[in-house]
Amino acid sequence: MPGFERFGKEERKEVQDVLDTGVLFRYGFDSARGGLWKAKSFEAEFAKRIGVAHCHLCSSGTSALSIALTSCGVGAGDEVILPPFTFIATIEAVLNAGAVPIFAEIDETLCLDPEAIEAVITPRTMAVLPVHMCGSMGRIDRIKAFCDKKGLILIEDACQAVGATLNGKAAGTFGDMGCFSFDPVKTITCGEGGAVVTDNKELHTTAEAYADHGHDHVGEDRGREGHLFLGNNFRISELNAAVGLAQLRKLNSILKKQRAHKKAIKDALAKVLGLTFRDLRDEKGDSATFLSFFLPDEITARQAAEDLGKAGVDGCFYWYDNNWHYLRMWDHLKALRSLAKLPVRLSEHCPDYQQLSLPRSDEIISRTLSLQIKLSWTKKEVSQRTDKILNVMRDLC
Ligand SMILES: Cc1ncc(COP(=O)(O)O)c(C=O)c1O
């Protein structure tokens, strides 16, 4: 997933532009900036690229989630349904909004199972927050239909899925709002950055204001701007936006390379009996940041991860034991360990996260391995890597 592998003169030029003007702030300073608006340019180009009406570029994927939740009116006591396979940021954003995270099972798409949402819905459910993990979407069309039917807000965590599509429609554009991350290890990066996209003009205006202390951004004199409501500072700097702008213009070539590398390895692995692949609803729309597959059981999967490591295959993730992306290892979350009392604790419906049981997700994740796809590999490196992976898998399966 690493856009940083592609840094070059384009990023340097965009950053130099900003340094030459001396304007690092994304708003105002109209005459000093000489017509250069890096954040605004990114927003216009990104919205066009993914086919959505509005984009707001902000400081991180985490802040994008907070902006989206608050802009959609999710707050104290509201329940938000989300998957246990994600990054902790998704859950932190819900907790920081004062809302209650409610976990539902995933399926073999490695994303939220639409049927499982129904099983945990309550009168307090306000929103559904599916996460497009490892570069691809699950059954988001079904989830969207379900949310429409039930009148629920749909916010997509597309932080790991920039460039992914389902039948031609981009990740992040199915729901009321979509959130992206451009942190240092994402497909394209701003250094740190994120984006909130929507087709709803009102939500976009609210999001822009909320991410900048509630300023209405009316008129050219910042000192005279009105305050619509209390907000936050989730602004991106022009320097970060400049890096992202250069990276965005490379997105198509990055995706092409990732897809070619993934295909070469996947075609070879398809011959291994006993190994099956992640359920991709639209293989062509996979952004191909990872190749994810299932082993027959937990013991074999854990052994495969160990053997791949010993064989020198780096970038292999066994999520079940990984303490970054699966609920099982998040003791701090299960105990709701925080610095100050979280509003969720005040809710009479606060779940006991220690007792949470998600057997289907455990069963799937305990058999899942994901191999990271890099851009910088040569053809020879891809082929050597494929041979190493095949050797390990043939011995095991
Ligand atoms: C699924 C998911 N959501 C949210 C985030 C948060 O993004 P950021 O690191 O830009 O805050 C990440 C980051 O890795 C992520 O993977």
The ligand as an SDF file (V2000), in Angstrom:
LIG
                    3D

 16 16  0  0  0  0  0  0  0  0999 V2000
   -9.3290    1.1120    8.6890 C   0  0  0  0  0  0  0  0  0  0  0  0
   -8.6620    2.3700    9.1540 C   0  0  0  0  0  0  0  0  0  0  0  0
   -9.4150    3.3630    9.6540 N   0  0  0  0  0  0  0  0  0  0  0  0
   -8.8730    4.5120   10.0810 C   0  0  0  0  0  0  0  0  0  0  0  0
   -7.5060    4.7150   10.0450 C   0  0  0  0  0  0  0  0  0  0  0  0
   -6.9360    5.9810   10.5840 C   0  0  0  0  0  0  0  0  0  0  0  0
   -6.2300    6.7400    9.6220 O   0  0  0  0  0  0  0  0  0  0  0  0
   -5.0820    7.7250   10.0760 P   0  0  0  0  0  0  0  0  0  0  0  0
   -3.8510    6.9310   10.3900 O   0  0  0  0  0  0  0  0  0  0  0  0
   -4.8740    8.5990    8.8660 O   0  0  0  0  0  0  0  0  0  0  0  0
   -5.5920    8.5010   11.2100 O   0  0  0  0  0  0  0  0  0  0  0  0
   -6.6890    3.6950    9.5430 C   0  0  0  0  0  0  0  0  0  0  0  0
   -5.2180    3.8610    9.5190 C   0  0  0  0  0  0  0  0  0  0  0  0
   -4.4620    2.9500    9.3400 O   0  0  0  0  0  0  0  0  0  0  0  0
   -7.2730    2.5010    9.0910 C   0  0  0  0  0  0  0  0  0  0  0  0
   -6.5300    1.4800    8.6370 O   0  0  0  0  0  0  0  0  0  0  0  0
  1  2  1  0
  2  3  1  0
  2 15  2  0
  3  4  2  0
  4  5  1  0
  5  6  1  0
  5 12  2  0
  6  7  1  0
  7  8  1  0
  8  9  2  0
  8 10  1  0
  8 11  1  0
 12 13  1  0
 12 15  1  0
 13 14  2  0
 15 16  1  0
M  END
$$$$
